[in-house]
Amino acid sequence: MTDLFSGRLAILGLGYIGLPTAAALATRGIEVIGVDINPDIVAAVSQGKVPFIEPDLAVAVSGAVAMGRLSASSETPEADAYIIAVPTPFNGDHTANLSYVQAAAEQLAPRLKPGSIVILESTSPPGTTEQVSRWIGALRPDLKMPHDTDGIAEIYVAHCPERVLPGRIMIEIITNDRVVGGVTPRCAQRAASIYRVFAQGEILLTDAASAEMAKLVENAYRDVNIAFANELSMISESLHLDVWEVIRLANRHPRVEILKPGPGVGGHCIPVDPWFIIAAAPTQSRLLRIAREVNDDKPHHVAKQVIAKASRFHSPTVACLGLTFKANVDDIRESPAIEVVELIAKGLPDTEILVVDPYADRVPQALAAYSNLRMERTVEAVERADIVVLLVEHDQFKALGRTRLGGKVVYDTRGAWN
Ligand SMILES: NC(=O)c1ccc[n+]([C@@H]2O[C@H](COP(=O)([O-])OP(=O)(O)OC[C@H]3O[C@@H](n4cnc5c(N)ncnc54)[C@H](O)[C@@H]3O)[C@@H](O)[C@H]2O)c1
């Protein structure tokens, strides 16, 4: 018989990962308590509301709250299982900042009882899940933790990384294959019983460190491939070639699949996760480090090109289309578009810069200091602009007719109008 979890479950961190996971479990009958340190998020979820935009999530959350299956709290409750989905940013030196994970482990430790399951979903360097077990063990010497028992542990600790795509989270959380890595094989089996409640993809059991590394490798693989495309775009520009045409032709080779270049790499994952590998094996990670450097440099390259184009005008207006880190979402974390806009605003202090994003209603904090910059609506910004810079391929921008762009200098970093 397939082992299916059927107890009470708490999720620590109600962000882009924690809240969809909470909704997926609660809508399938599990009693879920979402815990967050941000009181605004707790208040919103308690009323069945979602504090960010993600298709289909609002319906799932409001339904689960109305059915009494999902609630939110600032306090960590007693539960049979805990999922940790808190941020894992990097420090100034690019090492992982595990303070949120440690805080979450310390919050739930006093509530554990024999048989409890603890799953770390936050993307983490190899060894972190075992470290979670150690942090808990230090606070609960009465419990047999899996990292230091030869016999049967009383607490099951595992890592289950998340690989959903923002904008498709509610589909992919169900359909993606899941990797579940236990501190012991029994830990992996117990953790998998939770994902079987809603996951339709295959559940692959392994050890915790392999699961941690597999997640990091997925994003490092993407980063290296995007760096190749970004480098190609800069090479093509210097040779006065159209990179989109070059890639289109090269991709007709049966074993070549070059990704699309862009203004840089953004979001919470791809620009961050490769650093966790680089920090763990600095001497061996040469390619990963260079890929990071290429992608981090791309916003500077884009801004330089725009500033050079502006020098042809006496008093130009520049329209920058897009602020989010990818199309059709409202997430601006680590967004290269914001960095490009900031570099342009700094480099052209006397130039009017109009910023457009249908998913952002105000100037982000990082740009607030620039008085030459303001938010505008798409059509008005394009009409007023001499130079139009496309930074994010939101559907609304892709739909702009060619006639509106006629007579403008257009710099399309995404190839959306090709
Ligand atoms: N967003 C993605 O697409 C994505 C994809 C794969 C993996 N991940 C990983 O998942 C993890 C979570 O990412 P996210 O995008 O959901 O982050 P997020 O910032 O959207 O949400 C994290 C939430 O955790 C809360 N929090 C912080 N400390 C807490 C604590 N001690 N107790 C309770 N709540 C706490 C924060 O207030 C916030 O609401 C990260 O490790 C990230 O790398 C994210």
The ligand as an SDF file (V2000), in Angstrom:
LIG
                    3D

 44 48  0  0  0  0  0  0  0  0999 V2000
   10.6110   31.4890   -5.7770 N   0  0  0  0  0  0  0  0  0  0  0  0
   10.9950   30.4770   -6.5090 C   0  0  0  0  0  0  0  0  0  0  0  0
   10.6610   30.3870   -7.6880 O   0  0  0  0  0  0  0  0  0  0  0  0
   11.8190   29.3530   -5.9310 C   0  0  0  0  0  0  0  0  0  0  0  0
   12.0160   28.2030   -6.7030 C   0  0  0  0  0  0  0  0  0  0  0  0
   12.7570   27.1630   -6.1660 C   0  0  0  0  0  0  0  0  0  0  0  0
   13.3110   27.2740   -4.8840 C   0  0  0  0  0  0  0  0  0  0  0  0
   13.1090   28.4110   -4.1610 N   0  0  0  0  0  0  0  0  0  0  0  0
   13.7030   28.4560   -2.8180 C   0  0  0  0  0  0  0  0  0  0  0  0
   12.6560   28.3610   -1.8490 O   0  0  0  0  0  0  0  0  0  0  0  0
   13.0030   29.1160   -0.6970 C   0  0  0  0  0  0  0  0  0  0  0  0
   11.8920   30.1130   -0.4130 C   0  0  0  0  0  0  0  0  0  0  0  0
   11.8120   31.0010   -1.5180 O   0  0  0  0  0  0  0  0  0  0  0  0
   10.5580   31.9490   -1.7540 P   0  0  0  0  0  0  0  0  0  0  0  0
   10.6880   32.4460   -3.1390 O   0  0  0  0  0  0  0  0  0  0  0  0
    9.3040   31.2570   -1.3310 O   0  0  0  0  0  0  0  0  0  0  0  0
   10.9030   33.1010   -0.6910 O   0  0  0  0  0  0  0  0  0  0  0  0
    9.9150   34.2970   -0.2360 P   0  0  0  0  0  0  0  0  0  0  0  0
   10.8180   35.3920    0.1940 O   0  0  0  0  0  0  0  0  0  0  0  0
    8.8640   34.5280   -1.2610 O   0  0  0  0  0  0  0  0  0  0  0  0
    9.1870   33.6840    1.0360 O   0  0  0  0  0  0  0  0  0  0  0  0
    9.8440   33.3510    2.2070 C   0  0  0  0  0  0  0  0  0  0  0  0
    8.9280   33.6830    3.3800 C   0  0  0  0  0  0  0  0  0  0  0  0
    9.5550   33.1730    4.5760 O   0  0  0  0  0  0  0  0  0  0  0  0
    9.2220   34.0760    5.6240 C   0  0  0  0  0  0  0  0  0  0  0  0
   10.1290   33.8090    6.7390 N   0  0  0  0  0  0  0  0  0  0  0  0
   11.4310   34.1600    6.8980 C   0  0  0  0  0  0  0  0  0  0  0  0
   11.9180   33.6560    8.0420 N   0  0  0  0  0  0  0  0  0  0  0  0
   10.9120   32.9610    8.6240 C   0  0  0  0  0  0  0  0  0  0  0  0
   10.8020   32.2060    9.8160 C   0  0  0  0  0  0  0  0  0  0  0  0
   11.8500   32.0530   10.6420 N   0  0  0  0  0  0  0  0  0  0  0  0
    9.6220   31.6180   10.1040 N   0  0  0  0  0  0  0  0  0  0  0  0
    8.5630   31.7720    9.2700 C   0  0  0  0  0  0  0  0  0  0  0  0
    8.6040   32.4720    8.1200 N   0  0  0  0  0  0  0  0  0  0  0  0
    9.7700   33.0500    7.7940 C   0  0  0  0  0  0  0  0  0  0  0  0
    9.3420   35.4330    4.9820 C   0  0  0  0  0  0  0  0  0  0  0  0
    8.6450   36.4190    5.7130 O   0  0  0  0  0  0  0  0  0  0  0  0
    8.7100   35.1760    3.5990 C   0  0  0  0  0  0  0  0  0  0  0  0
    7.3360   35.4500    3.5950 O   0  0  0  0  0  0  0  0  0  0  0  0
   14.3600   29.7510   -0.9940 C   0  0  0  0  0  0  0  0  0  0  0  0
   15.3790   28.9330   -0.4850 O   0  0  0  0  0  0  0  0  0  0  0  0
   14.4060   29.7600   -2.4960 C   0  0  0  0  0  0  0  0  0  0  0  0
   15.7310   29.7530   -2.9830 O   0  0  0  0  0  0  0  0  0  0  0  0
   12.3720   29.4360   -4.6550 C   0  0  0  0  0  0  0  0  0  0  0  0
  1  2  1  0
  2  3  2  0
  2  4  1  0
  4  5  1  0
  4 44  2  0
  5  6  2  0
  6  7  1  0
  7  8  2  0
  8  9  1  0
  8 44  1  0
  9 10  1  0
  9 42  1  0
 10 11  1  0
 11 12  1  0
 11 40  1  0
 12 13  1  0
 13 14  1  0
 14 15  2  0
 14 16  1  0
 14 17  1  0
 17 18  1  0
 18 19  2  0
 18 20  1  0
 18 21  1  0
 21 22  1  0
 22 23  1  0
 23 24  1  0
 23 38  1  0
 24 25  1  0
 25 26  1  0
 25 36  1  0
 26 27  1  0
 26 35  1  0
 27 28  2  0
 28 29  1  0
 29 30  1  0
 29 35  2  0
 30 31  1  0
 30 32  2  0
 32 33  1  0
 33 34  2  0
 34 35  1  0
 36 37  1  0
 36 38  1  0
 38 39  1  0
 40 41  1  0
 40 42  1  0
 42 43  1  0
M  CHG  2   8   1  16  -1
M  END
$$$$
